[in-house]
Amino acid sequence: ALSAILASISVLIISCPCALGLATPIAIVSSVGKGAREGILIKNPEILEIIKDIKYAVFDKTGTLTKGEISVAQVLYQGEYLDIIGSVEQRSEHPISKAIVSYVKNKELSVDLDVESVKIIAGKGITAICDNKEVVIGTKLLLDEKKINIGEKYLHFNKKYLDEGKGVIFAAINGVCTVAFSLDDSLKEGASELIQSLKEKGITPILLTGDNITTANLVAKQLNIKKVYAQVLPAEKYKVIKDFQKEAKVMFVGDGVNDSPSIKQADIGITLNSGSDITKDAGDIILVNNDLKSVLKSINLSHESMKIIKQNLFWAFIYNAIGIPIAAGILYPIMGVMLTPVYAGIAMSFSSVIVVLNSLRLKFKTI
C-alpha cells in the first residue's frame, strides 16, 4: 500500500507540466531579448512564428532601400517665387519638402510667409494659398489633374533627369508652371546584399513605390529586383499587398506615413526607427538602427526561435513519456527499482532547467 501511495505521488510530480508550459514562452522571451540586442524591436512576438513562412518581401523605395537623404540636384525656374514655394513646403514633413526648403534657405530666402488652405495630397504633392497666390507643388500627375500646362522646357528637363534616374517635382503659381526640381538620392548600404540573400531563401523581393516608373526601374535594376510597381498611391499600395496575400504570406518594409496602411495590412510589417510615429505604431517590428541587414536577421531569428521551441516541446514530451511509466513502477517487476517522490521532484526540476537553458542558447546564436 505504501509503495502504491509513493508511486502515485511520484506520478503526480513527474506529470507536472512545468517544462511543457515553459517550452514556448521562455523561447519567445529569449528571442525578443536577442532581437533587442541586435537592434530589432519586436512589438508583436506572435510574428516570430510567421516570418519564416513569408514568400514576398515588399519594399518602399525612398528612405527604405535608398538613404532618404534627398537633395535638390538641379533647378529650372523663372520668376521670383522660390520664397513662396519654400514657405508652402515648410508645412510638410515629407523628405522631398524638406529638401526643397533646404534649397530655398540656402538661397537666403525666407520660408516664413503666411500660408493658408494647405492640402497635402498623398503620393502626389501639396496645394496651398500663399501671398494671395494659388500654389501647386508635386508630381507631373498632380499638375495634369489640375489642368496646368507644363511648358516645353520643363518637359525636356523632366525627361532628361528621369532618364538619369532622378525624381522631378514641379511647382505652379496661379495655374502656370514656374519651377522644376530634380532630386537626388542614393541606395542604402547593404540593400543589394539584402535582396540577394532574400532570393537565396526563396523569397521574392518586390519594389512598391509612388515614384515615377523610370526612377523605380533604375533602382530595381541596381538591386536586381524583377517585380516593380511604380507611381502607386498609398491606397493602391494597400490593395497590392492584399492581392499578394491571396497567394502567400507578405512582409512589407517601409518608413513613410503613406506606408502605414500597407505595414498594418501585411502579415509582417517592418518599419525603420527613422520613420514617422504613426508608421512605427503600425509596424510589428522596428529596426532601431535603421540597418537593412536587420530584416534578414529578423527572418533568421524566426527560424532559430522555431527550432528552439520544437526542441523544447520534444524534450518536454519525451520527459513525460519516459518519466511517468517509471514513476508508476514499470521497472519494479524487472529491476526492483521504484522512483521515489524525492527523485521525481529532482527529475521534474531538471526538465524545466533543461528547457530554460536550451532557450537561453539563443543569446549566443549568430543570426
C-alpha positions in Angstrom: 0.0 0.0 0.0 2.9 2.4 0.9 4.6 1.6 -2.5 1.3 2.4 -4.3 1.0 5.7 -2.5 4.6 6.6 -3.2 4.2 5.7 -6.9 1.0 7.8 -7.1 2.8 10.8 -5.6 5.8 10.3 -8.0 3.5 10.1 -11.0 1.8 13.4 -9.9 5.1 15.1 -9.5 6.6 13.8 -12.8 3.5 14.7 -14.8 3.6 18.3 -13.6 3.7 20.2 -17.0 6.2 22.8 -16.0 8.6 22.0 -18.9 5.7 21.9 -21.3 4.4 25.2 -20.1 7.8 26.9 -20.3 8.8 25.4 -23.7 7.3 28.2 -25.9 7.2 31.3 -23.6 10.8 31.1 -22.5 11.9 30.7 -26.1 9.9 33.7 -27.2 11.3 35.8 -24.4 14.8 34.8 -25.3 14.1 35.6 -29.0 12.7 39.1 -28.2 15.8 39.8 -26.0 18.1 38.6 -28.7 16.3 40.8 -31.2 16.7 43.8 -29.0 20.4 43.3 -28.7 20.6 43.2 -32.5 18.7 46.4 -32.9 15.4 44.6 -33.7 12.4 45.8 -31.5 9.8 43.1 -31.8 6.4 44.6 -30.7 4.3 41.6 -31.6 6.1 38.3 -30.6 3.5 36.2 -32.5 5.1 37.2 -35.8 8.1 35.1 -34.9 6.1 32.1 -35.9 5.0 33.7 -39.2 8.2 35.4 -40.6 9.7 32.0 -41.6 6.8 31.4 -43.9 6.9 34.6 -46.0 7.2 34.3 -49.7 7.0 38.0 -50.7 9.1 40.8 -49.3 7.7 44.2 -50.4 9.9 47.3 -50.1 9.1 51.0 -50.3 11.9 52.9 -52.1 12.5 56.3 -50.6 14.0 56.1 -47.1 13.9 52.3 -47.1 16.0 51.0 -49.9 17.5 54.4 -50.5 19.0 56.7 -47.9 16.1 59.1 -48.0 18.7 62.0 -47.7 17.0 63.7 -50.7 18.7 66.8 -52.1 17.9 69.2 -54.9 20.3 68.4 -57.7 19.2 70.9 -60.4 16.5 73.6 -60.7 14.8 75.2 -63.6 12.8 78.2 -62.7 11.5 81.6 -63.8 10.2 84.5 -61.7 10.8 85.2 -58.0 8.6 82.6 -56.4 11.1 80.4 -54.6 10.2 82.0 -51.2 6.5 81.2 -51.8 7.4 77.6 -52.7 9.7 77.2 -49.7 7.0 78.6 -47.4 4.4 76.1 -48.6 6.8 73.2 -48.5 7.7 74.2 -44.9 4.2 73.0 -44.0 5.0 69.4 -45.0 7.1 66.8 -43.2 7.9 64.8 -46.4 11.6 64.3 -47.2 11.2 65.9 -50.6 9.6 69.0 -49.0 12.5 69.2 -46.5 15.0 69.1 -49.4 13.2 71.9 -51.3 13.0 74.0 -48.1 16.7 73.5 -47.5 17.5 74.6 -51.1 15.4 77.8 -50.7 17.1 78.6 -47.3 20.5 78.2 -49.0 19.4 80.9 -51.4 19.0 83.1 -48.3 15.3 83.5 -48.9 12.5 83.5 -46.3 10.3 80.4 -45.9 8.1 82.0 -43.3 5.4 83.7 -45.4 1.8 83.2 -44.3 0.3 80.1 -45.9 -3.4 79.2 -45.9 -5.6 76.4 -47.2 -2.8 73.8 -47.1 -3.9 70.5 -48.6 -1.5 67.5 -48.7 -2.4 65.1 -51.4 -0.9 61.7 -50.5 1.6 60.4 -53.1 1.2 63.5 -55.3 2.1 66.7 -53.6 0.7 69.8 -51.8 -1.6 72.7 -52.6 -2.0 76.0 -50.7 -2.6 79.7 -50.9 0.4 81.9 -50.2 0.8 85.7 -50.7 -2.7 85.6 -52.4 -1.4 83.2 -55.0 -2.6 79.6 -55.6 0.4 77.2 -55.3 0.5 73.7 -56.6 3.7 71.6 -55.9 4.0 68.0 -56.8 4.4 65.4 -59.5 3.6 65.8 -63.2 0.5 63.7 -62.5 -0.8 66.3 -60.0 -0.3 69.2 -62.4 -2.0 67.2 -65.1 -5.0 66.6 -62.8 -5.2 70.4 -62.1 -5.1 71.0 -65.8 -1.9 73.1 -65.5 0.1 73.4 -68.7 3.7 72.4 -68.4 6.0 74.3 -70.7 8.2 72.5 -73.2 11.4 73.4 -71.4 10.1 71.9 -68.2 9.0 68.7 -70.0 12.5 68.5 -71.5 14.0 69.0 -68.0 11.7 66.3 -66.7 12.7 63.7 -69.4 16.4 64.5 -69.0 16.6 63.9 -65.3 14.1 61.0 -65.2 16.4 59.2 -67.7 19.2 59.7 -65.2 17.1 58.0 -62.5 16.4 61.2 -60.6 13.0 62.3 -59.4 11.4 65.5 -60.7 8.9 67.8 -58.8 7.1 70.7 -60.4 5.7 73.9 -58.9 2.9 76.1 -60.4 1.8 79.6 -59.3 -1.7 80.7 -60.3 -2.0 77.9 -62.8 1.4 78.4 -64.5 4.3 76.0 -64.1 7.3 78.1 -63.0 9.7 75.8 -61.3 11.0 72.2 -61.8 13.3 70.5 -59.2 15.4 67.4 -59.9 16.0 65.3 -56.8 18.9 63.0 -56.0 19.0 60.1 -53.6 21.3 57.0 -53.2 21.0 53.4 -52.3 21.4 52.4 -48.7 24.4 50.4 -47.7 23.5 46.7 -47.6 20.5 47.0 -49.8 21.9 44.8 -52.6 23.1 42.2 -50.2 19.7 42.0 -48.5 17.9 41.5 -51.8 20.3 38.8 -52.9 20.0 37.0 -49.5 16.2 37.0 -49.7 16.3 35.5 -53.1 18.6 32.7 -51.8 16.0 32.0 -49.2 13.3 31.6 -51.8 11.7 35.0 -51.0 10.6 37.2 -53.9 11.6 40.9 -53.4 9.1 43.5 -54.8 9.6 47.3 -55.2 6.4 49.2 -54.4 6.8 53.0 -54.7 4.9 56.2 -55.5 7.9 57.4 -57.6 7.9 57.5 -61.4 8.4 54.3 -63.3 11.8 55.4 -64.8 13.4 56.0 -61.4 11.8 52.9 -59.9 13.1 50.7 -62.7 16.6 52.2 -62.4 16.7 51.4 -58.6 15.2 47.9 -59.3 17.9 47.2 -61.9 20.6 48.2 -59.5 19.2 45.9 -56.9 18.2 43.1 -59.3 14.5 43.3 -58.4 12.3 41.9 -61.1 8.8 42.9 -59.8 8.3 46.7 -59.8 5.1 48.7 -59.0 5.7 52.4 -59.6 3.5 55.6 -59.3 1.3 53.7 -56.8 -0.8 55.8 -54.4 -1.0 54.8 -50.7 -4.5 53.3 -51.1 -3.3 51.3 -54.1 -0.2 50.1 -52.2 -2.7 48.6 -49.7 -4.5 46.8 -52.5 -1.3 45.4 -54.0 -0.4 43.9 -50.6 -3.9 42.3 -50.3 -3.5 40.8 -53.7 -0.2 39.2 -52.9 -1.7 37.9 -49.6 -4.1 35.8 -51.6 -1.0 33.8 -52.8 1.2 33.7 -49.7 2.5 35.5 -46.6 3.7 39.0 -47.2 6.3 41.2 -45.4 6.3 44.9 -46.0 9.2 47.2 -45.2 8.6 51.0 -45.2 9.1 54.2 -43.3 6.8 56.9 -44.5 3.4 58.0 -43.2 1.9 56.9 -46.6 3.2 53.3 -45.9 1.2 52.9 -42.6 -1.9 51.2 -44.2 0.4 48.7 -46.1 2.5 48.0 -43.0 -0.6 47.3 -41.0 -2.2 45.1 -43.7 0.9 43.0 -44.4 1.4 39.7 -42.4 4.6 41.2 -41.1 5.1 45.0 -41.0 8.6 46.2 -40.6 9.4 49.9 -40.1 12.6 51.9 -39.6 13.3 53.9 -36.5 13.8 56.9 -38.7 10.2 56.6 -39.9 7.2 58.6 -38.7 5.5 57.9 -35.3 2.3 56.6 -37.0 4.4 54.2 -39.1 6.2 52.8 -36.1 2.9 52.4 -34.3 1.6 50.3 -37.2 4.7 48.0 -37.5 5.2 44.7 -35.9 9.0 45.2 -35.9 11.0 48.4 -35.6 14.6 48.4 -36.9 16.2 50.6 -34.2 19.5 51.0 -36.1 17.8 51.6 -39.5 20.0 48.8 -40.8 18.6 46.8 -43.6 20.6 43.8 -42.6 18.3 43.6 -39.6 15.5 42.5 -42.0 17.4 39.3 -42.8 18.3 38.9 -39.1 14.6 39.0 -38.2 14.0 36.1 -40.6 16.9 34.2 -39.3 15.8 34.8 -35.7 12.4 33.4 -36.5 13.9 30.2 -37.9 16.2 29.8 -34.8 13.3 30.5 -32.4 11.1 27.9 -34.0 13.9 25.3 -33.8 14.4 26.1 -30.1 10.6 25.8 -29.5 10.4 22.5 -31.2 13.4 21.2 -29.3 11.8 22.3 -26.0 8.5 20.7 -26.8 10.3 17.5 -27.9 12.2 17.3 -24.6 9.1 18.1 -22.5 7.1 15.3 -24.2 9.9 12.8 -24.1 10.5 13.5 -20.4 6.8 12.8 -19.6 6.7 9.8 -21.9 9.6 8.2 -20.2 9.2 9.6 -16.6 5.5 8.7 -16.0 5.8 5.0 -16.6 9.0 4.8 -14.5 7.3 6.7 -11.7 4.3 4.3 -12.0 6.6 1.4 -11.3 7.2 -0.2 -14.7 10.8 -1.0 -13.7 9.9 -2.5 -10.4 8.9 -6.1 -11.6 12.0 -6.2 -13.8 14.8 -4.5 -11.8 13.1 -3.9 -8.4 13.5 -0.1 -8.9 11.0 2.4 -7.7 11.2 6.2 -8.3 10.6 7.9 -5.0 8.9 11.3 -4.8 12.2 12.9 -3.9 13.9 11.8 -7.2 10.7 12.5 -9.1 10.9 16.1 -7.9 14.6 16.4 -8.9 13.7 15.0 -12.4 10.8 17.5 -12.8 13.1 20.4 -11.8 15.8 19.1 -14.1 13.5 19.0 -17.1 12.5 22.6 -16.5 16.1 23.7 -16.2 16.9 21.9 -19.5 14.2 23.8 -21.3 15.3 27.1 -19.9 19.0 26.5 -20.7 18.1 25.4 -24.2 16.1 28.6 -24.8 19.0 30.7 -23.4 21.2 29.3 -26.2 19.5 31.9 -28.5 21.5 34.6 -26.7 24.7 33.1 -28.1 23.5 32.3 -31.6 24.8 34.3 -34.6 21.8 35.4 -36.7 
